[in-house]
């Protein structure tokens, strides 16, 4: 997006110095309209993120991803291994949505919604500004010798960061093992819940490492989304962009001189103050164009607008815009590519919603016992089956039994005919189906079986019933 011939900046990243060593970023504290909006969005999302694992709907945790026990709750809907296809479709919906969002709005997800950015910029950095001071003070403190003042500030900051990391780890663990298990762990103590406590310490260490040292390197090195945007963005995509046409003009950038008329001299509106660079949490110069490191956090927009306002030039030198809008003055259009992604997203959403409504609270699997043929019992034919009942709800079913639907016959279960399936429980066993031989249509008849709780039909399933090849 830049008309500058020198593209050498793309050979390096802003967090690595010429010697190849890590260069820590000390961004200026941002302020402005977009930053205020981001704070509101961030704290709302933080509240949702923290509350999600502790909210319950019909006894189900609102959000849970228990990989070990293969139990997932999404928006209060429980998903079992049998529902894995729904989980896959929901992930596909999320991926397509992010792709569509990136094609249209660039990397706005990273700057406004990503938990990594929210925690780093709206929690840890704000505490850092409070303890260490703004950009200049932080830079001086980093170079300062280890005296009492530096030790006090460092220990205070590291201790606060550890407490926050420990809190985040507890919330993260609640997503993985469930809030009830987390509260039980707190009640019983680390000795009785050693495995969960070790996991908690590991998560605390990971979060502490990320937010104290690794920081923006997560977005540059670890996160694949930054690489993905390179194949998703085009000249129509809206990004945080520098208006190089207006900023450079014929004579390029120049320091501000209130005695000259820049319109007459042909100098661009960019006064080369570098404030957009100083405020950038990724350490890049947005004037070089769209870059891998840019998370579209809008800090440079606020800073540039503030500078433009102070020197009497129009705001918007850095703004949300597409390359075609800046270079060709073309308004935003919803392209065929965007329409294609929208169509795919709509189809996936429709399929997901349809399957969600067709999904039952109880799943029954009834299969013929392998290697067993039918048996004659007088004028009746008997087949033996195994069954598995999965109760996906948070309530007990105390009067479960089987009945044949659209077929005359009897079902007899090994053991009690009416049995209980506990909440989120599984019941399995053996049953026999007997049907009069004259009622069989062929040597393999489809039978429909209803799973009832009292008089309530919970689920229906079908299975094959084998009989002799010839009939009287």
N, C-alpha and C positions, 0 to 999 in steps of 0.2 A: 504494500500500500504506500510505499515511499518512493519518491522520484530521485532519491539520492543514489548515485552510482556505487558508493562504497557499501558492499554487503558483508564486510568482514565481521560485523557484530554477530552474524549467524554462526560463526565458527566457534564461539565461546558462549558460556552462560554467565549471568551476572553474579552468581554465587561462588565462582571459581576465579582465583587470581591468576596472574601470568605464570606463576610457578606451579600451577595445578593444585594449590591448596585451597581449602574451604575459606571463603570470604563471608563473614557474617554480615547480615543486613541489619542496619539500624534505621528503619524508615521513620520519617517525620510523622507525628501524630496527625491523622487526617481529621478534617472537619468540613462541614458543608451539607447541602441538601441531600445528596445521595447517601452520604455517610449516616445521616439521621434516619433516612428510610431503611438503610441496611441494619441499623441497630434495632429498629422496631421489628423487622422481619426476623432477625437473628434471635432475639430474645423470645419471640413467639415460638419459633422453631425449637429453641432450646427447651422451652417449657413443655412442648409436645414430646420432644425426644426423651426427656427425663420422666414424664408422666406415663408414657405409653406402656411400659412393662408393669405398671402398678394399677392400671385401669382394668376393670373386668366387666365383660358384657355376658350376661347369662352364665356367669361362673367361669367364662373363658378369658384368659389374659388377652388384652387388646392386641399386643404384638409380642410374639415369642418365636425364637428360632433355635429350638433344642435339637441340635444336630446329633448328639449322642443317642438320645432316645427316639430320634426321628419324629419329633412332634413340633408342629409349626402352627402358630396362630397369626393370622393376618386380618386386621380390622375386626377382631373378635370371632372370626370364623376359624375353627380348628381344622388343620390339614394333617392327615395321617399319611403313612407311606403309600396307602392305596389311592391317595389324592395327589400323588406326585405330578401327574399330568397337569393338574390345575396350577400347581406351584411353578412348573416350567412355563406355562402360558403367562402367568403373572409376571415372571421375570422377563419374558419376551416383550410384554407390554411395556415394562419399565425401560428396557433397552431401546425399543423403537421410539418411545416418547422422548428419551434423552437425545437420540439421534435427530429426531424432528426438531426438537428445541434448539439443538446446536446448529442445524442447517439454517434455521430462521434467525435465532438470536445469538449465535455464537456461543461463547463459553460462560454465559450468564449463570449457569448452574453452579460453577465453581465459586464465583464471587459472592453469590447470594444465598445458596441453599446447602452447599457441601458442608457436612459436619466438621471436617478438618479445618476449613477456612473459618467457620463460625467460632469454633473453640479457640483457634490461634489468634484471630484478629479481634474478636469481641470479648474474649475472656483473658487469655494469657497475656497478650500484648497490652491490654488496658491496665492490667495489674502491673506490668513492667513499666508502663509510663508513670504509674502512680509511685512506684518504688524507686526506679532508676532515673526518671525524668524523660524528656523528649530526646530527639535524635542526637543532638550535640552532646547532651549530658551522658547519654548511653555510650557514645563513641569515646568520650573522655574517660568514663569509668572503665571501659574495656582496656584502655592503655595505661590506666593508673596502677601504681604499685599496690601490692596487697597490704594496705594499712587497715586500721580499725574501721574506718568508714566503709571501705569496699567490702570487708569481711561481713560487716553488719548487714549491708544491703544485699549481698549475695546469699547469705544464709537465710535472711528473711524471705527473699524471693524464692529460693529453692524449696523452703519449707512450705510456703503457700502453694507453690506449684505441685508439690508432692501431695498435699491434702486434696487439691482439686483433682489430680490424677487418680487418687484413691477413690474419690467420689464417682468419677467417670467410670472407673473399673467396676464399682458396685452396680451401677446402672447397666453397664455392658453385660455383666454376669447375670443380671435379672432377665435380660433378653435371651440369654443362652440356656439357663437352667430353670427360669421361672422365678417370679417374685416370692412365691411361697417358700421355695427352697432357700432363697436368699435370706428371708426372715428367720427360717429355721436355723440357718447357719449362724446368724447373729445370736440367736437364743442359745444354741448348744455350744458355741465357741469354736475356735480354730482346731482344737484337738479332736473333737468328735467329727468335725467336717474338714479333715485335713486336705483331702483332694481338692475340694472347692476353695479352701483358703489358699492353697498353693496356686491355683488358677487365678485367684484374685490378685495375689502378689505379682504374678507374671504379667497380667493385664496392666496393673499399676506401673510396673517397670517399663512396659512398652509405651504407654501413654506419656509417662514422664520423659522417656528418651525422645519421643517424637516432638513434644511441645517445648522441651528445654533445649535440645540440641539439633535434631534433624529438621524440624520446622518446614520451611518452604521446599526443602529437598523432596518431601513426599510428593508434592505436585509435579516437580520436575523429573524425578527419577523413578519413584515407585508407582505413581498413578498412570494407568495407560490412557486415560481420557485426553491428556494433553497431546499425545501422539495421534489419537483418533481424530482430533479436530482438523488435523492437516488434510485428511481425505474427505472431510465433511463440509468444510467452509468453501465458499466460492465468492465471487464478486457481489453476489446478491445478499449475502449473509450480513446481519447487523452485528457490529462489534463495537467495543470501546476503541475509537479510532481517532487519530490525529488528522486534522484537515490540512494536508500538506499543500494543497492548492492555495489556500488562504494564508497558511503559516509561512510558506516560503516565498511565494510570488516570484517576481523576476530576479530580485537581488538576494534572496535567501533571508535567513534569520539575522537579527542584529539586536544589540542591547538597546534598551529603551532610552530615548532622548525626548524629553517633553517639549523641546524647542523645535522639533522637526515634524513635518507632516509625512507619515509613512506612505500615504497614498500617492504622494508626489515623487518620493524617492524610489518607490518600487520595492521597498523592503517589506518582508512578510510580517504578519501580526505576531509571530513567535518572537519574544524578546530574549530568548535563550537564557532564561533564569534558572533552569534545571530544577525547578521546584517539583515538576511532574516526576522527575527521576528520584528526588529525595524522598518523596512521599510513597513511592512504589514499594510494596512489601516483597516484591520479587526481584527488585534491584535492576529493572530494565528501563530502557528509554523508549517510551511509547511512540516517539517521533520516528523511530526506525521501522514502524509498521507492525502488522500482526506477527506475534512471536509465540513460540511454544510456551514460554513461562507465564504469559499474561493470563490472569484468571478473571479478567473483566470485573475487578472489584470496584471500579469507578472512583478510586481515591485520586487519580490524576485528573479526572473531570472536575471534581470539586476544587482541587488546588489551582488548576488552570483558570477556572471561572473566577476564583477569588483574585488571581493576579490580573486577569483581563479587566475586571471591575475596578481594580485599584489604579490602573493606568488609562482608563477611559476607552478601552477597546471592547468590541462586542464579545459576549460570552459564546461558548460553543466551539472554540478552537479544537478542543478535544471533546468528543461527544459520542453518543450511540449513533452509528451510521454505517452504511455499507460502502464498499469501495466505489461502486458505480454512482452512488449518491454524491460522493465527494468529487470524484474525477469527472463524471459525465452529467452530474446534476439530475440523475434519474431517480424518481420516487420509488419507494419500496413496492415490489410486486410479489404476489404469491405465485411462485414459479411452478412449472409442471413437476419438477423434482420434489418440491414441498408438498404438492397435491398428492403425489405418489406415496410419500411417507405417511401423509394423513390418512389416505385410503387404507394402507396396511394397518395403521394403528386402529382405525375404526373397526376393521374386520376382526383383529385380534381382541379388541375390547368386547365386541359383540359375542364372539365365541366364548370368551372368558365369563361374561355375565350369564350367558345361556347355560353353560356348564355349571356355574355356581348355583343357579336356581334349580337345576336338575339334580344336583348333589343331595344325597339323603343323609340323615343323621345317624342311621344305622346301616352298616354294610354287611351283607350276607354272602358267603361263598359256600356253595354246596356242590361237592364233586363225588363222582362214583369212586369207590375204593379201588385202587389200581389192582389189576390181576384177578378180580372177583367177577364171576359170571352171575347171571340171575339164578334164582332158586324157585322150584315149584313148591307151593304150599297148598295142596288141594287144587282148587280151580283158580287160585291166585298166583301171581308171579311177584317175587320179592327181589329187590335190589338193595345193596348196602352202600351207604354214603358217609363221607366225613363232612362236617360243617364247621364253619368259623364265623362267629358273629362279632363284629367290631362296633362298640358303642362310642361314637365320636363326641357325645354330648357330656355335659357336666351334671347329669342327673341319672339316677339308678332306674333301670327297668326291672321290675320284680316279677312279671308274669309273662315271660317270653315263651312262645310255643309256635309250632309249625302247622300249617294247613295247606292242603292241595287246592289250587284254584283252577277252575275250568276242567277238572278231571276228578272222577269218582275214585276214591281209594283211601288208604289209611297211611298215616305217618306215625311211626313209633320210635321214640328216642331211647337210646340206651341210658338208663337211669330215670330220673324224674322227668315227666313229660313237660311240666311247666318249670322254668328255671329263671334265675336272676342273672343279669349282666350289669355289673357295676359301672359307674360313670368312668368314662375314658378307659373302659375295660374290654377284655376279649374273652369270649367263651367258645370253646371248641369241643367236639365230641363226635359220636357216631349215631346214625339213625338209619331206620329201614323204611322203605316205601313199598307198600303192597297194593297191586291193582289187579282186578279181575282180568283174566286172560282174554275174555271176549271183548273187552273194552280197548284192547291195544290195536292201534292202526297198522303198525309194522313192527319189525324187529328192533327198531330204534324210535322211540316216541319222546317228543319234547314234553316235559311236564313243567308246570308253573307252580312255584311254591311261595306262599306268603309267610312272612315273619310278623307275628302279632305280639303286642303287649296288651293282654286282656282282649278287648274288642277292637283295639286300634291297630290298623295295618301300618307297619313301620317300613317294610321293604318287600319287594318281590324279586325273585330270581328264577332262572330256568336251569334245568339240567336234563341229561339224557336218561331215559329208562329203557333198559334192554329187555327183550323178550324172545321167544322162539320164532323161527323164520316162518313156520306154517301155523295157521290158526284154524280152530274148529268153527 
